[in-house]
């Protein structure tokens, strides 16, 4: 695909990389954004939750290991509050300027973590998102799949509150992502067990195929 054609097709598109902890989504989102810029695509990247004054405060609450009493419903509502703020304050203006927006994590994370693993219900998460902001699903969501052992080896020695949840929870999270990939439109599954450059090339292939 020519650079000009790709640039036109990706204007105002919303792309999310998601997956279990340790799948490499933050690194891969950065690499994807850099690649898009080299193709002449004006690109913005944000992190979810965060990247707004309100969102960063919510992020601190959510990930603080001291908050062990937090319920799943509280997690859902806090993630959604941060997301709505990010959508209104940063994402919507960027898309209106015809920029391609790239995120690591989005609604798919809440579906897999709180909706599936936490028992809140995937459909309930989706309904809450639909009621909260206009476009809950991106134009493309790439799920980076990795087994728990490989993912755990990539994590920091000091896990945050979500990363520190038990093995069984994280297995359900992975199952939740795979379930989403099988049922939602505009989802693509990528094996993320290889090296960084190998996974990056797979992601580029998906983006070129979809757009």
C-alpha positions in Angstrom: 0.0 0.0 0.0 1.3 3.4 -0.9 2.1 5.9 1.8 -0.5 8.4 0.4 -3.2 5.8 0.3 -2.5 4.6 3.9 -2.4 8.2 5.1 -5.9 8.9 3.6 -7.4 5.7 5.0 -6.0 6.2 8.6 -7.1 9.9 9.0 -9.4 10.1 12.0 -9.1 6.4 12.9 -9.0 5.1 16.4 -6.7 2.1 17.0 -6.2 0.2 20.3 -3.7 -2.4 21.4 -4.8 -4.4 24.3 -4.2 -7.7 26.1 -3.1 -9.3 29.3 -0.4 -7.9 31.6 3.0 -8.4 30.1 1.8 -8.7 26.5 3.9 -5.7 25.4 1.1 -3.4 24.4 2.7 -0.2 25.7 5.9 -0.9 23.8 4.0 -1.9 20.7 1.6 1.1 20.8 4.7 3.4 20.8 6.3 1.5 17.9 3.1 1.6 15.9 2.7 5.3 16.5 6.3 5.9 15.3 5.7 3.8 12.2 2.5 5.6 11.4 4.3 9.0 11.7 6.9 7.7 9.3 4.1 6.9 6.8 3.0 10.5 7.0 0.0 9.8 9.2 -0.6 12.5 11.9 -0.8 10.4 15.1 -1.7 11.0 18.8 -1.0 8.5 21.6 -2.6 8.4 25.0 -2.7 6.0 27.9 -5.9 4.6 29.5 -6.5 5.4 32.3 -4.7 8.7 32.5 -3.3 11.5 30.3 -5.7 14.0 31.8 -5.4 15.7 35.2 -8.5 13.9 36.4 -7.5 10.6 34.8 -4.1 10.5 36.3 -5.5 10.9 39.8 -7.9 8.1 39.1 -5.1 6.0 37.8 -3.2 6.5 41.1 -6.2 5.3 43.1 -6.8 2.3 40.8 -3.2 0.9 40.7 -2.2 1.7 44.3 -1.5 -1.7 46.0 -2.8 -0.3 49.3 -6.4 -0.2 48.0 -7.0 -3.9 48.4 -10.6 -3.3 49.6 -11.7 -1.9 46.2 -14.7 -3.8 44.8 -15.0 -4.8 41.1 -17.9 -2.4 40.6 -15.8 0.5 42.0 -13.0 -0.5 39.5 -15.4 -0.4 36.6 -16.8 3.0 37.5 -13.4 4.5 38.1 -11.9 3.2 34.9 -15.0 4.4 33.0 -14.8 7.9 34.6 -11.1 8.2 33.6 -12.0 7.0 30.1 -14.9 9.4 29.6 -12.6 12.3 30.6 -9.9 11.1 28.2 -12.5 10.7 25.4 -13.9 14.2 25.8 -10.7 16.0 26.6 -8.2 14.4 24.3 -9.4 11.7 21.9 -12.4 13.5 20.4 -10.5 16.7 19.5 -7.7 14.6 18.0 -10.1 12.6 15.8 -11.8 15.8 14.8 -8.5 17.0 13.6 -8.2 13.9 11.4 -5.4 12.4 13.5 -5.0 8.7 14.0 -5.3 7.9 17.7 -3.4 5.0 19.2 -4.0 3.7 22.7 -2.8 0.9 24.8 -5.8 -0.3 26.7 -9.4 0.8 26.3 -12.9 -0.6 26.9 -11.7 -4.1 26.0 -9.5 -4.1 29.1 -12.5 -3.4 31.4 -14.5 -6.1 29.6 -11.7 -8.7 30.2 -10.6 -7.7 33.7 -13.7 -6.5 35.5 -16.4 -7.8 33.1 -15.1 -11.4 32.7 -12.5 -12.1 35.4 -14.2 -9.9 38.0 -17.7 -11.2 37.3 -19.2 -7.8 36.6 -20.4 -9.0 33.2 -19.0 -8.1 29.7 -22.4 -6.9 28.5 -22.9 -4.7 31.5 -19.5 -3.1 30.9 -20.4 -2.4 27.2 -23.8 -0.9 28.2 -22.2 1.4 30.7 -19.7 2.5 28.1 -22.4 3.1 25.5 -24.4 5.2 28.0 -21.2 7.2 29.0 -19.7 8.2 25.6 -20.7 8.1 22.0 -18.3 5.6 20.4 -17.3 2.9 22.8 -15.4 0.7 20.3 -12.4 1.8 18.2 -12.1 1.3 14.5 -9.6 -1.5 15.2 -8.7 -3.3 18.4 -5.6 -5.6 18.3 -5.4 -8.1 21.1 -1.9 -9.2 21.9 -2.1 -12.7 23.2 0.5 -14.1 25.5 0.5 -17.0 28.0 0.6 -16.1 31.7 4.2 -17.3 32.3 5.6 -15.3 29.4 3.6 -12.2 30.4 4.7 -12.5 34.1 8.4 -12.6 33.1 8.0 -9.2 31.4 6.4 -7.4 34.4 8.1 -5.2 36.9 9.5 -6.6 40.1 7.0 -4.3 41.9 3.6 -5.1 40.5 0.7 -2.6 40.7 -2.6 -3.5 42.4 -4.1 -5.1 39.2 -0.9 -7.0 38.3 -0.7 -8.4 41.8 -4.0 -10.2 41.5 -3.8 -14.0 41.7 -2.9 -16.3 38.9 -6.5 -17.6 38.5 -7.7 -14.0 38.0 -5.2 -13.4 35.2 -6.0 -16.6 33.5 -9.7 -15.5 33.4 -8.4 -12.1 32.0 -6.7 -13.8 29.2 -9.8 -15.9 28.5 -11.9 -12.7 28.5 -9.7 -11.2 25.9 -9.9 -14.3 23.7 -13.7 -14.3 24.1 -13.9 -10.7 23.1 -11.7 -11.3 20.0 -14.1 -14.0 18.9 -17.3 -12.0 19.3 -16.6 -8.4 18.6 -16.3 -6.8 15.2 -13.1 -4.9 14.3 -11.0 -7.1 16.6 -7.8 -8.9 15.5 -5.7 -11.4 17.5 -1.9 -11.3 17.3 0.4 -13.8 18.9 2.7 -11.7 21.1 5.1 -14.4 22.4 7.8 -13.5 19.9 10.4 -10.7 20.0 9.5 -7.1 20.0 10.4 -6.6 16.3 8.6 -9.8 15.2 5.4 -8.7 17.0 5.7 -5.2 15.6 5.8 -6.6 12.1 2.7 -8.6 12.7 0.8 -5.5 13.9 1.8 -3.6 10.8 0.6 -6.4 8.7 -2.8 -6.3 10.5 -3.1 -2.5 10.1 -2.3 -2.6 6.4 -4.7 -5.5 5.9 -7.6 -3.8 7.8 -7.2 -0.3 6.3 
